[in-house]
Amino acid sequence: MITWHAAMERALYGPEGFYRRERPEAHFRTSVHASPLFARALARLLEDVDVQLGRPGRLDVVDMGAGSGSLLAGIREAVPPDVARRLRPVAVEFEPRTGPEGVVWATEPPEGIVGLVVANEWLDNVPLDIVEYTPEGPRLMLVDAEGNERPGPEPAEADLAWLARWWPERGGRAEVGRSRDEAWARLVGRLEAGVAVAVDYSHDVETRRPTLAGYRHGMAVWPVPDGSCDVTAHVALDACAVPGLETVLITQREALHALGISGRRPDRELAFSDPRAYLAELSRAGEAAELTDPDGLGGFGWLMQAKGPVSLERHRTQGAAVPPEGGGTAVFGTPGVAG
């Protein structure tokens, strides 16, 4: 038996791992697949970052866990020609791939990124360890390829410290998100100037709960780490935030509203004056409603962090400002008003 971290690494990215032998889009649907409006919203964010950076000669947009590269293609199509000419779209995947023309494929994010980094449903697949609180104290859970478990050794001091800070003990099980914090910090370290955005299933320190799950063909299944299914867990985005940077932590609903995406239905008068336009706008409203549904995709967390001469002011809501450890500003938003 091995730790859950090692089991997830093997099950997702090993020689027979899920992401080597499966097409992820056949198993789950992300915001990218739900509507091109998601790419258009990120294109709008990229344009805002571009202006604040003074329209640099090379503008990067990096997509972590890019899949087929469709998000980058959608962003490139949505930005104005001047931005498109300066754009360097980089798709990062764990093994070399090909995709839309003009996209640079890489297995690691480049150094010195100037622009926008997007990690859409990336951190939830960063392997982590599972701890169970036993009568003998906290123990790392060990697991085999069939999903059978038993308690193992005591967690490392660094994991115990993470749990003490970010996962108040409530008995039962806990998911140690320290590996996600480190992965995000490495990614943000590649950003020279601009904004990094993580979009994911998430919870905060007040609502922590075990979430380890498997997905196969759109259905939730037992998270058996044998490569046959996706194995994922919610992300502690509040813990991931790199200290010392301007930080905004809000829901996808709030973020997309700030970027001009809402589910507001078109005026019925348009149905009489221009029926085709009315139907097109009605379709877009339906897609926007799915992206901003607070009980679905709209409930995802957005962790936004800025470097250089870039402000996240437009994304602030009336949530309470909470400084993360080490400084900076974190804004935890309240649910937006339905559009």
N, C-alpha and C positions, 0 to 999 in steps of 0.2 A: 504494500500500500504506500501511497505517496500523498503529499499535501495537495490541497485543492488548487493551489497556485500552479504546481507542477502538472497536475492533471488537466487543468484548463489550457495551459500552454500546449500540451501534447494534443489534447482533443480538438483545439481550434486551429493550431498552426503547425502541428507535427506532420510527418510524411503522409499520414492517412487522415489528417485533420479536416474538420468541417470546411474551413475556408480554402483548402486546396482541392477538395473534390466536389464541392457543391457551388451552385449559383445562389448567393444569399438572397437575391430578390425573389427567388422561388419560395422562400421560407418566411420572410417577413417584409412588411411594407413600411418604409420610412417616409418622412416629410418630402424627400426628394421625389419619391415615386407617387406621392399623393397628388402633387400639383406643381406645374412650372412656376406658380406664384412664389414658392419657397426660394427658388433660384433668383427670381426677380427681386425679392426682398433683400437677399444677400448682395445682389448687384447694387441695390440702392445704398446699402451700408458701405460697400466698396467705393462707390462714387464719393460718399461723404468722407471716407478716410483719405481718398485721393486728393480731395480739395484741401483737407487739413494738412496733408504732407507737402503741399505746394506743387502737386502734379509732377511727381518724379519721372525721370526718363524711363525707368523700368518699374512697373507696378506688379507686385506679386499677389497671386491668390493661390493658396495652398490648401488642398483638400485631403485630410487624413482619413485613411480607409475609404478611398475614392470609388471602389467598386468598378463600374464600367466607365466612370468619368462623366456621367450625365450631368452632375451638378455643375461641374466646371464648364461644360458645354452650354448649359442654360445661363450661367452667369455671363459668359462671353457674348452670348446672343443678346442679352438684356442691356449691356452697358453701351454708352454712346461710342461712335467710331473712334473718337480721339482716345478714349480710354482703352478700347479694344486694341488699338495699334501699339500701345505701350504695355499691354498685359503679358505677364508670364504665368500661365496657369500650370501648376504643378500637382500632379496626382500621386499621392503616396500610398503604396500598397506593400504588403510584406514580401511579395515576390514580383518580378518584372511582368508588366502587362502592356497591352496596346489598347488604344481607344480613339476618341475623337481627334481629328487632325489638329495639330498645333499644340496639343497638350504634352507637357514634359512628364514622363513617368519616372518615378524614383522609389527606392525602398526605404529611404530616410528623408526627412524634410531638409531642405537646403539651409545653409548658414546665411545669416544676414538678410532675413526676409524683410522686405519693405512693402507693406500692404496689409493683406487680410489672411488670417489662418482660420480655417473652419474644421472643427472636429465634430461632425454630426454622427451621433451614435457610435463613437469610437472608444471612448473611455469605458463604456459598459462591457467591452470585450477585452479590456486589459485584465489579465489574470490576477486573482487575489486569494488570500487565505481565509478560511473559515475557522472561527474559534467557538468552542462550546464551554459554557460555565458548568463545571462538574463539582461534586462535593470536595474534590481534591484541588479545586481552583480551575482557572482557565486552561484549556488544552487545545492545541491545534488539532483539527479533524483530519484524519487520513482517509483516503478513498481509493477504491480499485476501479477498473474500467467498467464494471457493472453497476457502479454507484453505491456499493456497500461501504459503510463507514465504521470507524472506531476512533476513540480518542487517542491522540499521540502525545508528543512532548509539550512542555510549557512553551508558549510563544516567546519570541525574542523580546528583549527589553524595548527595542524600538517599536515593536507592534503593541506591547502593553502600554507604552506611552501614548501611542496614537489612539488606542481604545479609551484610555483615561480622558483624553482631550475631546474626542469626536464621537464616541459611542457610549453614552452613559449606561452603566451596567443595569440591565433589567432581567438578568437571568437568561436562560435559553442560549441562543446563538448570536453571533455577531460576525460581520463581514469586514475584514481589515482593509481599509481603502488606501493604505500607505503607498502601495504600488501605483495606484492611479495618481496620487499627489506627485509622485516622482516622475511619472510619464508626462504629466501636464507641465511640470517645471522644466523638464528637458525640452519640451516643445516650445514653450514660451521663451526659453533661453535662445532659441534660433531666431526669434523675432527681434529685428533691430529697431524698427519703428512701425507702428500701425496698431492693429487690433487682433487679438486671438479670441475665438468664440468656441466654446464647447456646448453642444446641444445634446441633452440626454435625459433618459429616465433618471430621476434624482429624488433625494430626500435630504432633510436638514437635521441638525443635531437634536431638534425637538421631536422629530418624527422618525428617527431611525428604526428600522425593522428589517428582519431577514428577507431578502428578495431573490436569492439565487434561483434561477429558472432555466428551463430549456425550451427551445422553439423548433418545431419541425413542420414545414408546409403550412405555416400560419397558425398552428395550434400550439398551446402551451403543453409541454410534456415534462416528465421527470428529468432533471438535469444529469443525465448519464454521460460521463466524460469519455465516450468511446469514439467520438468523431462523427456520430450519426445525426447530431443536432447542434444548434447554436447553444452555447452556455453563457449566460449573462447575469449581471446583477446591477441594481440601481447604483448610481454614482453619488458619493458625498461631495457635491460640487462646492459646498462651503469650505470643506477641508482642502480641496484642490487649489483654491485661489492662492497665487504666488504673492507673498507679502511685499508691500512697498509699491504696488502698482494701483492705478485707478481701476476700480473693480465695480461691476454692476452684476447682480445676480437676480434675475427676474424670470417670469414664466415665458414660454414661447408666445402665448396669447398677447402678453404685454409687449414683447419685443416686436412681433409682427404688426401690432397696432401702431407702434412708434415708427415703423417702416412703411406705413400706408396700406397695410393689408387688413381688411375687415370683411365680415360676412354680411355687410349691409346689402339688402336686396335693391335692385334698380327701381326707379320710379315707374309705376304702372303706366304712366302716360307714354313712356317710351315704347311700350308694347303696341300702341296704336300708330305712333309716328314712325317707328323704325323697328319692326318685329324682329329682324335678324340681329340687330344690335342688342335688343332687349334679351333675346335668348342667350347671346354670348355673355352679356353681363350677368345674367342669372346663373349661368354655368360657373363663371368665375366666383360669384358669391357663394355658391355651394362648395367649391373647392376651398375658398378662404374660410368658410365655416368649419370645415373638417380640420384645417391647419390650426385653427384657433379654439377648437372645442376644449374647454377647461377639463373635461373628463377624458380627453383623448390626447392627441398630439399637442393641443394648446396648453396642457398641463406640464409638458416637458420643461426642464430647467435650462436657462441660458446663462452660462458664466462668460462674461465679457471682461477682458483685461486689455488695457491700453499702454503703449510705450511711445515715447517721443512726443512730438507736438500734436497730440491727438486727444480730444476730449470725448467722453461718453455722455455728455450732458443731456443730449436729446433722449437718451434711454432711461434717464432717471424717472422714477415714479414717486408717489408719496409714501413709499415704504420708509421704515426707519433706517437711518444710516448707522452701520455697524463697522467700526474699524477692524480689519483682520489683524492677526498677530503680526507684528513687525511694521505696521503702518499702512497707509493707503486708505482708500474709501470703498466700502462695500455698501451697496444699496439693495436691500431685500424688498422686492416690489409686492404690492398688493394686487389682487386680481383686477384686470381691466374691465371697463364697461362694455357691454355687448354692443357691437356696431350694427 
